[in-house]
């Protein structure tokens, strides 16, 4: 059972990574359209401020809804189709009712909301902002409903349909800007609403076969609703705490030299990209499988999936960290050095990126652990650890700001905080699953750092030689990056066993060739 689950997780991860990468490309095209149409205009500033509130609310509530529903779905399904339909319909319609009520409240309060958020705008811009806010608050209802459908698709492991539906948003945004070239930023608001609506229609079409049985079945199931709400509310608070950490970093960054907050933001987003694209996609693939194992009491299977997830986290985090240590200046320069973003800004952002990257393995492991806590329905534990993490973050921010006095101090604080958080996670998850009593074989875990060191050494030697020849670092960057990747991936493919090839096969098509025994 576990071997089949691991193979299914690998295939699911490949699907999610591929579709997520396509979505990132569409998002990049969308940003190009935004820049071409609106530049850095005042109207775009107004739109961004109006969009911020409904986007954060929808994201926070939607993530909590998914993380609460998926672990409950296997137990509901095992009770029979009619009982499962009652539970699902009760939870979904209650949630949609809550989203609708919240949406109507925000619609009525839109002028007040925008006057608070956009207090610095002139009267004409505030009028536009109020109009946009009234449009965009409907995203709370649409994205909330979308999240409930997404939770069902994820629980059913329908990843192709789920992540294909996610493409609708950026496609509709690009289409809105293309079809209405003369329309102002209202086209963006309409594009967001149409895109979210299209996403919902695609998901409903996918779920159409059991739609009536799922959404219109019998009287309300208050017991299932209580279980769902009991899992959801700690996740909402935990999500607030996680987002508060980012705000805390930026607020404390205002104590530093001008440009420090921007350097933090840029470095954080660059560091977060591989986590979003690879690690989080893998955890989303794992989630429904470990939720089923938790319901079935298969702790041994959960331990095996946990250690395979840890191996994947290390396989991604180690080379990315090593790559950033080698090429942080070149990465930042290629991505950001334009216009007012000069060499000094590159140096400051690159140094901050280095200290963020040192904690990538901890951040990645935290994402992996959270999935197992969700599956085990220990969401209150996650919430408590989140509060402790925020306190650690404030403490270490103060310590490292006093020591270093730059944005790199806040980045290092994040790394240390995540390291301590992961230590807490290890202790708690060992009590729940006994992962330290059922250790995997050490060879693949030792091979990863060995091959990573080899790739680092090869790239560093050639980089040093290129520098001695006076080659421009930006020109040398591309071949050096290829060299690093070839040595690392080639070494894993040549010397790795089945576990390593499982990790490669989740990301690259050739990685699974030699994987037979999982």
ABEGO torsion letter per residue (X at the ends): XAAAAAAAAAAAAAAAAAAAAAAAAAAAAAAAAAAAAAEABAAAAAAAAAAAAAAAAAAAAAAAAAAAAAAAAAAAAAAEAAAAAAAAAAAAAAAAAAAAAAAAAAAAAAAAAAAAAAAABBAAAAAAAAAAAAAAAAAAAAAAAAAAAAAAAAAAGBAAAAAAAAAAAAAAAAAAAAABAABBAAAAAAAAAAAAAAAAAAAAAAAAAAAAAAABBEBBBAAAAAAAAAAAAAAAAAAAAAAAAAAAAAAAAAABBBGAAAAAAAAAAAAAAAAAAAAAAAAAAAAAAAAAAAAAGBAAAAAAAAAAAAAAAAAAAAAAAAAAAAAAAAAAAAAABBEABBAAAAAAAAAAAAAAAAAAAAAAAAAAAAAAAAAAGBAAAAAAAAAAAAAAAAAAAAAAAAAAGBAAAAAAAAAAAAAAAAAAAAAAAAAAAGAAABBBBAAAAAAAAAAAAAAAAAAAAAAAAAAAAGBBAAAAAAAAAAAAAAAAAAAAAAABBAAAAAAAAAABAAAAAABABX
